[in-house]
Amino acid sequence: IKKSSVLSNKVLKHSFIKDIEDVIENNKTTTHETIAEQINDVIEDPSKINLKVPQDLVQSCYFPIIQSGGDYDFKVSATSNSENVKFDIITVMLGSRYSNYCSNIGRTLLIDPPKQVQQMYDTLLGVHDAALKAMVPGKPLKAVYAAAVKYLTDEGKDNLVSSLPKSLGFSVGLDFRDGNLLLNAKSTVPFKAGMVFNLAVSLSGLTLSGSARASANDESAVKNLSQYGLVIADMVAVTDKNADIMTKFGRDRGDISYSMLDESGDDDEESDEDDADRKLAKKIAKQEADEPSGGRKSSRLAANAASGAADVEGVAERERKQIELMARKNEERLRELARSSRKKGGDEKSKKGEEIEAYKSTKTLPDNVLPNQVKVDMANQCVILPICGNPVPFHISTIKNVVLPDPDNAAYLRINFYTGGMAVGKDCPENTAKLVQKYAPYATFIREMTFRSLDSHSLTTAFRQISELRKRARMKEIEEKEEANLVKQDKLVRTKNERVPRLSDLTMRPVFAGRKTQGNLESHTNGLRFISTRGEIVDIMYANVKHAIFQPCENEIMVLIHFHLKNPIMVGKKKQQDIQFFTEVIDASQAVDAGKRSMYDPDEMDDEQRERQLKKRLNEAFKDFARKVEGVARKNGYSLEFDIPYRDLSFIGNPHKEMVSIQPTLNCLCNLTETPFFVVDLSDIDHVHFERVTFMSKAFDMVLVNKDFTKQPFRIDMIANEEKDSIQEWLTDMEISYTEGPMNLNWKQIMSHVLGDDRFYMDTEEDEVTAKEAGWEFLRMFGRDEADDEEGSEEESGYSEVSEKESEEDADSADEDFDTDEDDESEFDGDEDLEEQGMDWEDMEREAAADDRRKKRDGEEDVRPAKRKRRR
């Protein structure tokens, strides 16, 4: 029966999928019945898909059922009609028989599905998984139907229970359908190991809303769809532990979803309108599609959706959406800033410095203080210094530094204090800085004090104690700053009298005190608890989780669960906002033998096989844990959902100091594999700017500007130019505005300017008349108004006609002048002129002397009248 299941799976994959993709891509017209006949012929003769199976052992269980266009019937007795295939929602069900053993498989193909259909298919997948988990030896057959109903009820979709069939499948063997072993709501026969069932989960009679049809592409056949149905059918073998699916063709939405290019009517359009850009784009797209590549370049429409004619039109459409988006975002940000200013209400007052009080009176001074001794009181954090024989206490926070020069005949100790009129430095305690600023206008400060002693031991001891006390005070202040903005977390409520979801042998990042932290992670009533092997405990409350991310292992060496928190928590002595738990699938480094190993080495092949099995097992364990955590949180009134990164949108960039893979999720842009973690919440991003976007550069930089202008923007450097279009498309889909420019900008200066501009998001200056660029439009490389550009080009063209005439006249006159100059030069004979006008050396000396006398006489005449005027 397993071979029969493999046969059905192969026929679906290599016959139906290829045929239907060819029909959709080439916009062919064919009927359901025609495709069903082709599938039936392949089942009867598997050699058509290169399967070497004796024909006398195979045959079709029933005539394949192909349906589309809103008419769906998921009974095995249904037939394929003679109507043409509609490119909307296509369902297929086929069954084959091998050595008299039967099998069946069913799938739904979604073409340009609206969001409503996508969500409904995800619900069907959840029902399928819930039913599959209920197929365990010992449970009654009706547990499958009950599990499906329970899943819909838990998801708040009770209205879909009526859309389920009366039976979710039946037992399969020599007979295609055993009427005594049905997966309905009444059968009490228990599951046993070795049983084989056809699990057929479907939702029929679903209504497609008007808004969903309106959101579809104008050329999509989904617009004509009022009702639809969805189906998933698989062969399932019951084993000792769980159920095993024998028909392996993909069921996930990404495996059965297609996206069509808007190519309908292209011929007519091209005949009416000769669009050179569109033709060129199609030609390039065709060349790319024909070129062989290393990856799987199938005819799957989803793989070709990003290429073709849409490339040229997509850029212009994206720019138009960005202009509209930026205008809308400016209005939204104005409203947000207005609301936030009303909430603040001017209550923000600068905190005043607290007065320092080391001792309440002189009676509380230490008893053993000598008149001329430098004394350090570690308990009260004071240094008692002798001034004119009187002990005067100075708090350690007022001391800037202490210096002990190399002793000569005597030892010296110099103590410097924080004073007004000069920079206090970044190491100055915050309270001391405020006090210095407060008293600087009128108080007198002691800048430094130097003490001399013939006994170097006493000053050395004092120097060591002051240094130690300053170090302790500094550490204490840092700890207080770390804990200043910590939000008090609720206490964990441990789950009792119930099995707790648990993941064992995990590694936590960040670590405790620089050591690798391993332990177990448990899910309780109001949060998760991690207990390390050394007894260290970290509690993560559900209410404090902003984003939870599950990243399965595909090309990485680890599978992980990551929590991005709303408020930081203390891990060891540092506050952390990102906590991660992972398990390595393979060692980061492996020892390689010196000898050469063959690619057919059985030991190496076994290692690879074990690695694949381990990877699959760990992915399933982490995924199952994530679902259980979501269930526990939902049960106790918390909202917690795990995101999975979109690997098809990932790109390589440098967010910190090394090139890593950046992957977007539904709510974040993140890199979780390498440390330090890079997690950017998209709801906190106001704008994205692309730097170094030129035709000459091979890479560009991306700057993500925070809505909080007091924070510096996030940066991702060295992104390949090939990724720019996909990133911009994704940003447009996420409704995040972006601009691009050819150079790197000084963002520190820009943010300080933006922070001080109250009218940043407005399109006028303070006089409310003078126009200006609103928001981030000043970063835009090209103008936003195409009409103005056209008018400007017309004016320039009119001006250029006049200027061309003027320039021609000027050029003619210049040529005439040039001609006359040439004529003059041609008449000039330099040698003859030199012979007539030349002078010898004596004549030149006499003329020079005469010039000197004349200059001297002229100078005296100029000076004499001036002297007479001064006398008067």
Residue, then its C-alpha position, 0 to 999 in steps of 0.5 A: i500500500k506504500k508503493s500505491s501511495v508513492l505512485s499517487n504522489k508521483v502522478l500528482k507531482h509529475s503529471f498534474i502539477k506540470d500540466i496545470e502550470d503549463v496551462i496557466e503560464n501559457n493561458k491555454t484553454t482546456t477543460h476539467e475532463t481533458i486534464a482528468e483524462q491525461i492524469n488517468d492515462v498516466i496512472e494506467d501507464p506510469s512510464k509516461i513520467n519515467l516510472k518503471v512499473p509493470q502496467d499490469l500491476v497498476q490501474s486507477c481507483y476512480f476517474p480523477i476529479i478536477q474542479s474550479g470556478g466555484d462548483y466544488d464537490f468533494k465526494v469520491s462519487a463526484t465527476s470532472n465536468s466539461e467546463n473550462v478550467k478557471f484560474d482561481i481555486i483548483t482542486v484535484m483528487l486522484g486515486s491509484r491501485y498497485s497490486n490491488y492496494c488502493s491509495n488516494i491524494g487530494r490537493t487545492l491550488l490557489i491562484d492569486p488568492p485573496k487574504q480571506v482565502q489564505q487565512m481559510y486555507d491556514t485554518l484547514l491546515g490546522v484542522h488537518d494537523a489536529a486530526l493527524k495528531a488524534m490518530v494514535p493507537g488506542k483512541p477511537l476513530k471518532a477522536v479525529y472528528a472531535a479533534a477537528v471540531k475542537y480546533l475550530t472551536d478553540e480558534g473561535k471559528d465555530n461557524l466553520v464546523s458546519s462546513l466540515p464533511k460528515s466523515l473526515g476519511f476512511s480505511v483503505g486497503l484492498d477495498f478503496r473504502d471500508g464502510n465500517l471504519l469511517l472517521n466520523a463523529k460516531s465510530t467507536v472502533p479504536f485505532k491499531a498499529g498497522m491501520v491505513f486511512n485516507l485522511a480527507v479534510s475539506l471545507s465546502g460552501l465557503t462564501l467569498s466576501g465582496s471586499a475580498r473580491a474587490s482586493a483581487n487583481d482586475e484580471s484575476a478570475v477570483k473576482n467572478l468567484s462567489q463560493y469556494g471550497l478547499v480540500i487536503a487528502d493524504m494516505v496515513a499509516v498508524t504506527d506504534k507512536n504516531a501517524d505517518i503520512m505516506t503521500k509527501f507532496g507539500r501541503d503548506r500554502g507556499d507549496i500550492s500558491y501561484s501568482m499570475l503576471d498581468e499578461s492578459g490583453d498584452d497583444d491588444e495593448e501592444s498593437d494599440e500602444d507601442d510601449a518599448d519599456r514593456k517589450l524590453a522588460k518582457k524580452i529580458a524576463k524571457q531570457e532570464a527564464d530560459e537561462p539555466s540556473g543552479g537553483r530550481k527554476s521551475s515553471r512555478l509562477a511564484a518563481n517568475a512573479a518578480s521578473g518580466a514586464a512587472d519590473v518596469e511598471g513596478v518601479a513606477e507604481r512603487e514610487r507612486k505608492q511611496i509618495e501617497l504613503m509619505a503624505r499619509k504618514n506625515e499626517e499620522r505622525l502629526r496626530e501622534l505627536a499632538r496626542s503625546s504632547r497632550k499626555k505629557g501636559g508639560d509635567e516634565k521637570s528637570k530633576k534637581g540634584e540632591e544635597i550630599e550629607a555625609y554626617k548629620s553633625t560633628k558628633t557622628l564623625p569617627d572617634n579615631v581621627l587625628p588632627n593631621q591625618v588623611k582618614v577614609d571612612m568606607a562605611n559613610q563613603c567619605v574622605i576626612l581631610p585635615i585643614c588647618g588641623n581640623p578634620v573636614p569630611f568630603h564625600i567620595s562623589t566630589i572627588k575627581n581623581v587622586v594622584l600619588p607621585d613617586p616619593d622623593n624625600a617625602a611623599y605627596l598626595r594630590i586630590n582633585f575635586y569637581t569644580g564649576g567653570m570647567a567640564v566635569g567629564k563623563d565620569c562625574p556622578e549625575n547628582t554631583a554634576k547637577l550640584v556643580q551646575k547649581y552652585a557654580p554662579y555664586a559658590t567658591f569651589i576647592r579645586e585641589m588639595t595636596f598633602r605632604s608627609l615624611d611617612s609615605h606609608s600613611l599616604t599610600t594607604a589613603f591613596r589605595q583606600i580612596s581609589e577603592l572607594r571611588k571604584r565602588a561608588r562608580m560601580k554602584e552608580i552604574e548598577e543604579k542606572e541599569e536598574a533605574n528604568l526596569v519595570k517590576q515584573d510579576k511573580l511567576v505562577r507555576t502550573k500545578n496538577e497539569r503537565v507542563p510544556r518543556l524543552s530540555d538541554l537548551t543553551m541560553r543567550p546572553v549567558f550568565a557571567g561569561r559562562k555557557t548557560q544550559g538548562n531547561l525551559e518550561s511554560h507556566t501559567n503567566g510566563l516561562r521559566f528557564i532553570s540552568t544546570r547551575g540553578e540560575i533562574v530566568d523568568i519571562m512573563y507573557a505580558n512582557v513579550k513584545h515579539a516571539i520568534f521561532q526560527p527552524c534550522e535549514n541552512e543554520i547550525m541551530v534551531l532557536i526560540h527568541f523573545h524580544l521584550k517590551n521592558p528589559i530584565m536583569v540577566g546576571k548584572k546586566k539588563q537585557q531586552d533579547i533572550q534566546f534559547f537554542t540547540e545546535v543541530i551540528d557542531a560549529s567546528q568538526a575535526v576532519d581526518a587527514g586522509k581523503r574520504s570518498m563521497y560514497d563513504p558509507d560512514e559519511m552518508d550515515d552521518e548525513q542521514r543522522e544529521r537530517q533526521l536530527k534536524k527534522r526532529l528538533n524542528e518538530a520539537f521546537k515547533d510543537f513547544a511553540r504551539k503549546v506555549e501559545g495554547v497555554a498563554r491563550k488559555n490564561g488570557y495572554s496574547l502570544e504568537f510566534d513569528i517565523p522569519y521569511r527566508d525568501l525575503s532574506f538578504i546579506g548585510n552588516p548591521h554591526k561588524e560582520m556580514v550576516s543574513i537579515q530576515p524579516t518577520l511579520n513585525c520585525l527585521c532581525n538577525l538571530t543567529e549571530t551575536p549581538f542580536f539585531v532586532v528592529d521593531l517595524s512599528d518603531i520605524d518612521h522612515v528608511h533611507f538608502e545610501r550610496v545608491t549609484f550606478m557605479s557602486k555594487a552595494f548600498d547602505m540602509v538606514l532605519v530612522n526611529k520614531d523616537f528622534t532622540k535615538q540614533p538610526f539603525r544601520i545595515d551596510m554593504i547590501a548587494n544592489e540586487e536586493k534593492d528592488s525586493i527590499q523596497e517592494w517589501l517596505t511598500d507592502m509593510e507601508i513604510s516610506y523610503t527614500e534613496g540618495p547617492m551619498n552617506l549622510n551625517w545622521k547625528q546632525i540630521m537627527s538633532h535638527v529634526l528633533g528641534d523642528d516643531r513643524f517637521y511634518m508640516d509642509t509650510e514654514e512658521d508663517e504658514v505661507t512659505a512652502k517647504e518639504a514635509g517630513w522626510e521628503f527632503l531626502r528624496m533624490f527625484g522630484r515628486d510632481e511629474a506635472d511640474d517637471e513636464e511644465g518645466s521641461e516645456e519652459e526650458s525647451g522654449y527658452s532653449e530655442v531663443s538661447e540657441k538663436e542668440s548663441e548662433e548670433d554670438a558665435d557668428s560675431a565671434d567668428e568675424d572678430f576672430d577673422t579680423d584678428e587673424d587678418d591683423e596678425s597676418e599683416f604684422d611682421g615682428d622682425e621689421d617692427l623690432e628693427e624700426q623701434g628697437m633701442d640700444w642699452e645706453d638709450m634704455e638707461r637714459e630713458a629709465a633715469a628720466d622716468d625716475r626723475r619724473k616719478k620723484r617730482d610727481g611724488e613731492e607735488d602730492v605730499r606738499p599740499a597734504k602737509r599744508k593742510r595739516r598745519r591749518 
